[in-house]
Amino acid sequence: MEREKSERAASVRRMTELLDTTVDFVEQDLPYDLRRCVPNALLNIALARLLAQEGRDGALRVLTALAAAVASGADPATEGPIRLTHGDRPVGRATPPEPRGPANIIPRR
């Protein structure tokens, strides 16, 4: 069980590095108006995939754990992948924190 967790964390780390390198490469050729939208676009892609894979309830658990990790100072750039779940339970708070500003993750159509 512990070996599987370690292998999964290593896989997430490798995939993160691959995607980060790919995004950096693509960004080099983008005009500024598109380049500044990259974080938002990546969040939209991640959210769509998370919803498709986990469903709304599962996505909410993961996003709640992510909000708690961010609030506690977690930084995947220095610490590696953020652990968002422990079995079926999210790590961190049971309820999402109150929003502190306008949400700009999914653009309105």
LINFENGI-V970655 format. One line per field, one symbol per residue. phi: phi as a letter, one per 40 degrees, with the letter a starting at -180 (. if undefined). psi: psi as a letter, one per 40 degrees, with the letter a starting at -180 (. if undefined). burial: # if it has 16 or more other C-alpha atoms within 10 Angstrom, else .. A space follows every 10 residues. Layout:
phi: ???
psi: ???
burial: ???
//
This chain:
phi: .ccccccccc cccccccccc cccdccddcc cdccdccddc cccccccccc cccbgccccc cccccccccc ccgcaccbbg dccbbbgcbc chccbccccb accbcbccb
psi: dddddddddd dddddddddd ddddddddei iddddeeddd dddddddddd dddeiddddd dddddddddd deeihdddea ihheigbehi haidiiihie ahhfdhii.
burial: ........#. .....#.... .......... .......... #.....#..# .......### #########. ...#...... ####.....# ##........ .........
//
